[in-house]
Amino acid sequence: MKTRPSLAMRLGLLIRKPSTIHRHLFRSILIPTLLGIGALSASPPSRAQQLFIGDTAPSANTVQEFNGSSGAYRGVFVPSGAAGLSGPMGMIYTNGELVVVNQNVNTPYNGEIFRFDGKTGTFIGKLVSSSDVNAPFAPRGIVRGGPDNAFYVADIGSDCTSQGNIKVYNDAGAFLGNLERSKFTGGFFPRGLVFGPDGMLYVSVFACPTALNRDLLTGYVLRFNASTKAFVDVFASNQTVPDLHRPEGLVFDKDGNLWITSFQATSGDSDKILKLNGKTGALLDKLVLSTPPAPRAYAQAILFGPGDRLYIPISGGDPTTAGQLRRCNIKTMACDIVSPAGTPLQAPYYLIFKNSDPATLGYGGND
C-alpha cells in the first residue's frame, strides 16, 4: 500500500522506485492532504455551464458538480471510490462522457483512465486499465486533440533516475506511443498539458522530485509537435521567467496569453499564477494568491470559465484558505470567492467545465 505523505512532501512533489513496492509507496505523495472546498450558493444551474471538480482527499475520492456561472452546488457527480477511484486528477469532457484520470493513490496499482456518463456520472468503463502494459504509473493532466484526436496523458514519472513521459492513446484506449523527449536534456517530470493556439502541445515540467533532493526552483514549459511526436523547444523556464517554480496547471486566454501556476521557492516567497506572452514566453503579469506571513494559498490546476474569468481551486494546509474556489478578473486581477474554505469538498485539484474544449481547455468548445 502507498503510504500517506508527510506534510513536507505534499506540495506536488514525488518519489518513486527503485523497487516496485517502493515506487507505489512513494506515489502517494502526489496527492496533498488539503482542507475542503465550500458549498457554492445561488440560483439553479445551467447544464451547459456544469463545472466538475475532483476531490482527491483519501476520505472522499469523488467528482463534485457545481454551476460554474451561478456558483450553485449541485452535489456529488461521481460517488466516492466509484470503480476504485482513488486520486482523481486530470479531467476532460468529450463525446458526452466525463473522462477522469485515476492516479490509484494508496493502492499497489498503476494509474488508469476512467469513463463516466456525462449526464448521470455512472461508470461506463476504463479507457486505460491499470493492468495494461502501457498504463501510466502516476498520471496527472489529460487532453484530447491533435491530428488523430488522441488522448495525451502526462505521466509524472519516478525518481531522478526514471523520468516521466507524455503517453498517447487512441479513442479505444490503445497505446500509440510516447512523445519523443530525448532531445530535452533537463529532468522530465510532466504535470499539466494543453494544446496552444499554434496547434502545438504545451507541457509543464519540473525537475528532480525526490524528497531528499527535490528541486524547488526549476520549472519548464515545453512544446511538442503532436503530428510528429517530436520535442520542439523550451517555451519558458525559470531561467527566462525567474518566478516559474514547479508549474502544473496551464491554459491560454482568448488573447493567446498563457496562464500557469507557480509555487513559492522559499518560505518567504509568494504562491502565484503567472501570465506569459503566448508567443514569446515573456512574463507579462502575476496574480498573487498568497504572500507570507499570510496563510499559504496555492493552486495545482486553473481553468477559464464564463465571462472569461479564471477559476482557481485553492489548495494548502491552512483552514482559512484551503478549499476556496476563487474566480478572478484577469484584466483587473481582482478575485471573488465563490466558495469559502469548508465543505463539501476536502481537497480540490483538477476541474473542467462541461463545455470546455478537451484539447485547449478553453471555455465554450463543447456543449
Secondary structure, DSSP 8 states (H G I E B T S, - for coil): ------GGG-SS-----SSHHHHHHHHGGGS-----EE---SS---GGGEEEEEE--TTT-EEEEEETTT--EEEEEE-TTGGG--SEEEEEEETTEEEEEE--TTSSS--EEEEEETTT--EEEEEE-TTSTT--SSEEEEEEETTTTEEEEEE---STTS--EEEEE-TT--EEEE-B-TT--S--EEEEEEE-TTS-EEEEEE----SSS--SS-EEEEEEETTTTEEEEEEEETTTSTT--S---EEE-TTS-EEEEE--SSTTS-EEEEEE-TTT--EEEEEEEE-TTS---B-S--EE-GGG-EEEE-BSS-TTTTT-EEEE-TTT--EEEEE-BSSEESSEEEEEETTB-TTT--BTS--
